[in-house]
Amino acid sequence: MDKEKTPVFPLHKRSHYLCFCCIMVVILFFSFIMATTLGSVDLSEESVGKVIINQIAGRDIYEQTWDDSTETILWTIRIPRILTAFVVGAGLTLCGILMQVLTKNPLADPYVLGISHGASAGAVSVIMYGYLSFLGGYGTMVGAFGGAVLSIVMALKIATIRNKVTATQLVLAGIAVSALFSAITNFMIYHTKTGSDKVKTATYWMMGSLSGASWEKLKYATIAFAVCFVVILFLTKQLDVLLLGDDVASTVGVNTDKLKLVIIIIATLLTGIIVSISGTIGFVGLTIPHITRSIVGTKHKWLVPASMLVGGTFLVIADILSRIVVAPEELPIGVVSAFFGAPFFLYLIRKSNGKIGG
């Protein structure tokens, strides 16, 4: 990738890095408060705080002075949704970092490489035809993961030339695979009776939505994200070396083939799970790593945790906007993320000066 500018917070000053993280935590906290109180039904901050404390404590510390619907809206709908937004944002950001390291391309993310469109096609097929209905709510997750695996395998096969995968070929193959799976998804929707609930669900879900968030889905998504995050934390030095090139990485003892396989597995697994619970939400994995990298630098020891925090906070704020911009209706969160991400994507293209895919 192109050389980065000097970060805003020099990494040799750890206090600056911690200051940045603390600022993001404060922003996340206030975003959390706003997300719990704002929506089609506004809730008072006082009642929200009392409900949360009672639920965490497991007993009635505060005497109930609010309607039962308030507790239901807050604890059953909004809090799982807020936490899901954070996990999805952080997960997509992590996948974006990994794809950019794998391809050494600043414009790479799971959406550019076709993983998300494959996951989307797999999930939509489950929604439309219900062939994994015996798995209940996990059917969509399994379908998404299967589609993600198929798409990345196809992209790797197409990009392999003389037993070698180049970054440029992988990006181009990913674009082709994305188009293919997008066409398959559209065909499934078109082939199904127009106006049916399945078509409406699939169409809205394809634009990204957290309306189906629940504690159960959140649990499995959080476990998958936590495992992937911890694994990557142990590989941050190897990721730094891999950016210098495969030859350099091999010279210093990094098993590049094994490392790339780990990256692909983690990105595929995490993208499949995320898409299965939130639909397609673009540009998060592309823009957030770049923004954070310009602040904390390129070393993944610092970049990965900070990016997770920024990405999660961004999607929590995006979800707030999706619920209040056209209230009482709900705007697909993918529309909100694209509104902010697309201009930044164009900026990156112009900044690259045509040196994409090196």
VEXDREN-2710 file (C-alpha; in Angstrom, 1 decimal):
% VEXDREN-2710
k/r/px/py/pz
1/MET/0.0/0.0/0.0
2/ASP/1.0/3.6/-0.4
3/LYS/3.2/5.1/2.3
4/GLU/1.1/6.7/5.0
5/LYS/1.5/10.2/6.3
6/THR/2.8/10.8/9.8
7/PRO/0.0/10.0/12.2
8/VAL/-1.7/12.7/14.2
9/PHE/-0.8/11.0/17.5
10/PRO/2.8/9.7/17.2
11/LEU/3.0/6.1/18.5
12/HIS/6.0/6.7/20.6
13/LYS/3.8/8.8/22.8
14/ARG/1.5/6.2/24.3
15/SER/-0.3/8.8/26.3
16/HIS/-1.6/10.3/23.1
17/TYR/-2.9/6.9/21.9
18/LEU/-4.6/6.3/25.2
19/CYS/-6.1/9.8/25.0
20/PHE/-7.6/9.1/21.6
21/CYS/-9.1/5.8/22.9
22/CYS/-10.5/7.5/25.9
23/ILE/-12.1/10.1/23.6
24/MET/-13.7/7.4/21.5
25/VAL/-15.0/5.6/24.7
26/VAL/-16.7/8.9/25.8
27/ILE/-18.2/9.3/22.3
28/LEU/-19.4/5.7/22.4
29/PHE/-20.9/6.2/25.8
30/PHE/-22.9/9.3/24.8
31/SER/-23.9/7.5/21.5
32/PHE/-25.2/4.6/23.6
33/ILE/-27.3/7.0/25.7
34/MET/-28.7/8.6/22.6
35/ALA/-29.4/5.2/21.0
36/THR/-31.4/4.0/24.0
37/THR/-33.5/7.2/24.3
38/LEU/-34.1/8.1/20.6
39/GLY/-36.3/6.3/18.1
40/SER/-39.9/6.0/17.0
41/VAL/-40.8/6.1/20.7
42/ASP/-38.7/8.5/22.8
43/LEU/-37.7/7.3/26.3
44/SER/-36.6/9.5/29.2
45/GLU/-33.0/9.1/30.3
46/GLU/-34.1/8.6/33.9
47/SER/-36.3/5.6/33.1
48/VAL/-33.6/4.2/30.8
49/GLY/-31.0/4.3/33.5
50/LYS/-33.3/2.8/36.1
51/VAL/-34.4/-0.1/33.9
52/ILE/-30.8/-0.9/33.0
53/ILE/-29.7/-0.9/36.6
54/ASN/-32.6/-3.1/37.6
55/GLN/-31.8/-5.6/34.8
56/ILE/-28.1/-5.7/35.6
57/ALA/-28.7/-6.1/39.3
58/GLY/-31.3/-8.8/38.7
59/ARG/-33.7/-7.2/41.2
60/ASP/-35.8/-4.0/41.6
61/ILE/-33.4/-1.5/43.1
62/TYR/-35.7/1.2/41.7
63/GLU/-39.4/1.0/42.2
64/GLN/-41.1/0.8/38.7
65/THR/-42.5/4.2/37.7
66/TRP/-42.6/3.5/34.0
67/ASP/-44.8/1.6/31.6
68/ASP/-44.1/-2.1/31.0
69/SER/-43.7/-1.2/27.3
70/THR/-40.7/1.0/28.2
71/GLU/-38.8/-2.0/29.6
72/THR/-39.8/-4.2/26.7
73/ILE/-38.6/-1.6/24.1
74/LEU/-35.4/-0.9/25.9
75/TRP/-34.2/-4.4/27.1
76/THR/-35.7/-6.6/24.3
77/ILE/-35.2/-4.3/21.3
78/ARG/-32.9/-1.4/21.7
79/ILE/-30.0/-2.6/23.8
80/PRO/-29.5/-5.8/21.8
81/ARG/-29.6/-3.7/18.7
82/ILE/-27.1/-1.1/20.0
83/LEU/-24.6/-3.9/21.0
84/THR/-25.2/-5.6/17.7
85/ALA/-24.4/-2.4/15.9
86/PHE/-21.1/-2.1/17.8
87/VAL/-20.1/-5.7/17.1
88/VAL/-21.0/-5.5/13.4
89/GLY/-19.1/-2.2/13.0
90/ALA/-16.0/-3.5/14.8
91/GLY/-16.2/-6.8/12.9
92/LEU/-16.5/-5.2/9.5
93/THR/-13.6/-2.9/10.3
94/LEU/-11.4/-5.9/11.3
95/CYS/-12.3/-7.6/8.1
96/GLY/-11.4/-4.5/6.2
97/ILE/-7.9/-4.3/7.8
98/LEU/-7.3/-8.0/7.0
99/MET/-8.3/-7.6/3.4
100/GLN/-6.1/-4.6/2.9
101/VAL/-3.1/-6.5/4.4
102/LEU/-3.8/-9.6/2.3
103/THR/-4.0/-7.7/-1.0
104/LYS/-1.7/-4.8/-0.1
105/ASN/-4.4/-2.7/-1.6
106/PRO/-5.9/0.4/0.2
107/LEU/-9.3/-0.1/-1.6
108/ALA/-9.9/-3.7/-0.5
109/ASP/-12.5/-4.9/1.9
110/PRO/-14.9/-7.9/2.1
111/TYR/-17.3/-6.2/-0.2
112/VAL/-14.8/-5.5/-2.9
113/LEU/-13.5/-9.1/-2.8
114/GLY/-16.9/-10.6/-3.1
115/ILE/-17.2/-12.2/0.3
116/SER/-20.1/-10.1/1.4
117/HIS/-22.1/-10.6/-1.8
118/GLY/-21.5/-14.4/-1.5
119/ALA/-22.7/-14.3/2.1
120/SER/-25.7/-12.2/1.0
121/ALA/-26.7/-14.7/-1.7
122/GLY/-26.4/-17.6/0.7
123/ALA/-28.6/-15.8/3.3
124/VAL/-31.2/-14.6/0.8
125/SER/-31.5/-18.2/-0.6
126/VAL/-32.4/-19.4/2.9
127/ILE/-34.9/-16.5/3.3
128/MET/-36.5/-17.1/0.0
129/TYR/-36.6/-20.9/-0.2
130/GLY/-36.3/-21.9/3.5
131/TYR/-34.2/-25.0/2.8
132/LEU/-32.4/-24.7/6.1
133/SER/-35.6/-24.1/8.1
134/PHE/-34.8/-27.0/10.4
135/LEU/-32.0/-25.0/11.8
136/GLY/-34.4/-22.2/12.9
137/GLY/-32.8/-18.8/13.3
138/TYR/-29.4/-20.3/12.5
139/GLY/-30.3/-21.2/9.0
140/THR/-29.6/-17.7/7.7
141/MET/-26.2/-17.7/9.5
142/VAL/-25.2/-21.1/8.0
143/GLY/-26.4/-20.0/4.5
144/ALA/-24.4/-16.8/4.7
145/PHE/-21.3/-18.5/5.8
146/GLY/-21.6/-21.1/3.1
147/GLY/-22.0/-18.3/0.5
148/ALA/-19.0/-16.4/1.9
149/VAL/-16.8/-19.5/1.7
150/LEU/-17.9/-20.3/-1.9
151/SER/-17.3/-16.7/-3.0
152/ILE/-13.7/-16.4/-1.6
153/VAL/-12.8/-19.9/-3.0
154/MET/-14.0/-18.8/-6.4
155/ALA/-12.1/-15.5/-6.2
156/LEU/-8.9/-17.3/-5.2
157/LYS/-9.2/-19.8/-8.0
158/ILE/-9.8/-17.1/-10.6
159/ALA/-6.9/-15.0/-9.2
160/THR/-4.4/-17.9/-9.2
161/ILE/-1.9/-17.6/-12.0
162/ARG/0.9/-20.1/-12.2
163/ASN/0.2/-21.2/-8.6
164/LYS/0.5/-17.6/-7.4
165/VAL/-2.1/-15.1/-6.3
166/THR/-1.4/-11.5/-7.1
167/ALA/-3.1/-8.6/-5.3
168/THR/-4.3/-7.0/-8.5
169/GLN/-5.8/-10.3/-9.8
170/LEU/-7.5/-11.0/-6.4
171/VAL/-9.2/-7.6/-6.4
172/LEU/-10.3/-8.0/-10.0
173/ALA/-11.5/-11.5/-9.4
174/GLY/-13.4/-10.3/-6.3
175/ILE/-15.2/-7.7/-8.3
176/ALA/-16.2/-10.3/-10.9
177/VAL/-17.4/-12.7/-8.1
178/SER/-19.3/-9.8/-6.5
179/ALA/-21.2/-9.1/-9.7
180/LEU/-22.0/-12.8/-10.2
181/PHE/-23.4/-13.3/-6.7
182/SER/-25.2/-10.0/-6.8
183/ALA/-26.9/-11.2/-10.1
184/ILE/-27.8/-14.5/-8.4
185/THR/-29.4/-12.7/-5.5
186/ASN/-31.4/-10.4/-7.7
187/PHE/-32.6/-13.3/-9.8
188/MET/-33.8/-15.1/-6.7
189/ILE/-35.8/-12.0/-5.6
190/TYR/-37.1/-11.4/-9.1
191/HIS/-38.1/-15.0/-9.5
192/THR/-40.2/-15.0/-6.3
193/LYS/-43.7/-13.6/-6.4
194/THR/-43.5/-9.8/-6.2
195/GLY/-45.1/-8.3/-3.1
196/SER/-44.6/-11.4/-0.9
197/ASP/-43.3/-11.0/2.6
198/LYS/-40.2/-12.9/1.7
199/VAL/-39.3/-10.5/-1.1
200/LYS/-39.9/-7.5/1.2
201/THR/-37.7/-9.1/3.9
202/ALA/-34.9/-10.0/1.5
203/THR/-35.0/-6.6/-0.3
204/TYR/-34.8/-4.6/3.0
205/TRP/-32.2/-7.0/4.4
206/MET/-30.0/-6.5/1.4
207/MET/-29.8/-2.8/2.1
208/GLY/-28.6/-3.5/5.7
209/SER/-30.8/-3.6/8.8
210/LEU/-30.4/-4.2/12.5
211/SER/-34.1/-4.5/13.2
212/GLY/-33.8/-8.2/13.7
213/ALA/-31.2/-7.9/16.4
214/SER/-31.7/-10.1/19.4
215/TRP/-29.8/-11.3/22.5
216/GLU/-29.4/-14.8/20.9
217/LYS/-27.9/-13.6/17.6
218/LEU/-25.8/-11.1/19.5
219/LYS/-24.3/-13.8/21.7
220/TYR/-23.0/-15.9/18.7
221/ALA/-21.8/-12.9/16.8
222/THR/-19.9/-11.6/19.9
223/ILE/-18.2/-14.9/20.5
224/ALA/-17.1/-15.2/16.9
225/PHE/-15.8/-11.6/16.9
226/ALA/-14.0/-12.0/20.2
227/VAL/-12.2/-15.2/19.0
228/CYS/-11.2/-13.6/15.7
229/PHE/-10.1/-10.4/17.5
230/VAL/-7.9/-12.3/20.0
231/VAL/-6.3/-14.4/17.2
232/ILE/-5.4/-11.3/15.2
233/LEU/-3.9/-9.5/18.3
234/PHE/-1.3/-12.3/18.4
235/LEU/-0.5/-11.8/14.7
236/THR/-0.1/-8.0/14.6
237/LYS/3.7/-8.2/14.1
238/GLN/3.3/-10.7/11.3
239/LEU/0.7/-8.4/9.7
240/ASP/3.2/-5.5/9.8
241/VAL/5.8/-7.6/8.1
242/LEU/3.4/-8.9/5.5
243/LEU/2.7/-5.4/4.3
244/LEU/6.4/-5.1/3.3
245/GLY/6.0/-7.9/0.8
246/ASP/5.9/-11.7/0.7
247/ASP/9.7/-12.0/0.0
248/VAL/10.6/-9.8/3.0
249/ALA/8.1/-11.6/5.2
250/SER/9.6/-15.0/4.3
251/THR/13.1/-13.7/4.8
252/VAL/12.3/-12.8/8.5
253/GLY/10.7/-16.2/9.1
254/VAL/7.0/-15.5/8.5
255/ASN/5.1/-18.4/6.9
256/THR/3.2/-16.2/4.4
257/ASP/1.0/-19.0/3.1
258/LYS/-0.2/-20.0/6.5
259/LEU/-0.7/-16.4/7.5
260/LYS/-2.8/-15.6/4.4
261/LEU/-4.9/-18.7/5.0
262/VAL/-5.6/-17.6/8.6
263/ILE/-6.6/-14.1/7.3
264/ILE/-8.9/-15.6/4.7
265/ILE/-10.6/-18.0/7.2
266/ILE/-11.1/-15.2/9.8
267/ALA/-12.4/-12.7/7.2
268/THR/-14.7/-15.3/5.7
269/LEU/-16.1/-16.5/9.0
270/LEU/-16.6/-13.1/10.5
271/THR/-18.2/-11.6/7.3
272/GLY/-20.6/-14.5/6.9
273/ILE/-21.8/-14.2/10.5
274/ILE/-22.1/-10.4/10.3
275/VAL/-24.0/-10.5/7.0
276/SER/-26.4/-13.1/8.4
277/ILE/-27.5/-10.8/11.2
278/SER/-27.3/-7.3/9.6
279/GLY/-27.5/-7.7/5.9
280/THR/-25.0/-5.9/3.6
281/ILE/-23.6/-2.7/5.1
282/GLY/-20.9/-1.3/2.9
283/PHE/-17.9/1.0/3.2
284/VAL/-17.3/0.4/7.0
285/GLY/-14.5/-2.0/6.4
286/LEU/-13.0/0.3/3.7
287/THR/-13.2/3.8/5.3
288/ILE/-12.7/3.2/9.1
289/PRO/-9.2/1.6/8.8
290/HIS/-8.0/4.5/6.7
291/ILE/-9.4/7.1/9.1
292/THR/-7.9/5.4/12.1
293/ARG/-4.6/4.7/10.4
294/SER/-4.2/8.4/9.7
295/ILE/-4.5/9.1/13.4
296/VAL/-2.6/6.2/15.2
297/GLY/-0.3/5.0/12.4
298/THR/0.1/1.8/10.5
299/LYS/1.4/-0.6/13.2
300/HIS/-1.4/-3.2/13.8
301/LYS/-0.6/-3.4/17.5
302/TRP/-2.2/0.0/17.8
303/LEU/-4.3/0.1/14.7
304/VAL/-6.5/-3.0/15.3
305/PRO/-7.9/-2.1/18.8
306/ALA/-8.4/1.6/17.9
307/SER/-10.1/0.7/14.6
308/MET/-12.5/-1.6/16.4
309/LEU/-13.5/1.2/18.7
310/VAL/-14.0/3.7/15.9
311/GLY/-15.8/1.2/13.7
312/GLY/-18.2/0.1/16.4
313/THR/-18.9/3.7/17.5
314/PHE/-19.5/4.8/13.9
315/LEU/-22.2/2.1/13.3
316/VAL/-23.9/2.9/16.6
317/ILE/-24.2/6.5/15.4
318/ALA/-25.3/5.3/11.9
319/ASP/-28.0/3.2/13.5
320/ILE/-29.3/6.2/15.5
321/LEU/-29.6/8.2/12.2
322/SER/-31.3/5.3/10.5
323/ARG/-34.0/5.3/13.2
324/ILE/-34.6/9.0/13.4
325/VAL/-34.1/10.5/9.9
326/VAL/-37.4/9.3/8.6
327/ALA/-39.1/8.4/11.9
328/PRO/-41.4/6.7/12.6
329/GLU/-40.2/4.7/9.6
330/GLU/-36.7/3.2/9.5
331/LEU/-34.0/3.9/7.0
332/PRO/-31.8/0.9/6.0
333/ILE/-28.5/1.4/7.8
334/GLY/-26.6/0.4/4.7
335/VAL/-28.0/3.6/3.1
336/VAL/-26.6/5.7/6.0
337/SER/-23.1/4.1/5.9
338/ALA/-23.0/4.5/2.1
339/PHE/-23.9/8.1/2.4
340/PHE/-20.8/8.8/4.4
341/GLY/-18.6/6.1/2.9
342/ALA/-19.0/6.6/-0.8
343/PRO/-17.5/10.2/-0.9
344/PHE/-14.5/8.9/1.1
345/PHE/-14.1/6.0/-1.3
346/LEU/-14.0/8.5/-4.2
347/TYR/-11.4/10.5/-2.2
348/LEU/-9.2/7.4/-1.9
349/ILE/-9.4/6.7/-5.6
350/ARG/-8.3/10.2/-6.4
351/LYS/-5.6/10.0/-3.8
352/SER/-4.2/6.8/-5.2
353/ASN/-3.3/8.6/-8.5
354/GLY/-4.2/5.5/-10.4
355/LYS/-1.8/3.2/-8.4
356/ILE/-4.5/0.8/-7.3
357/GLY/-3.8/-2.8/-6.8
358/GLY/0.0/-2.7/-6.6
END
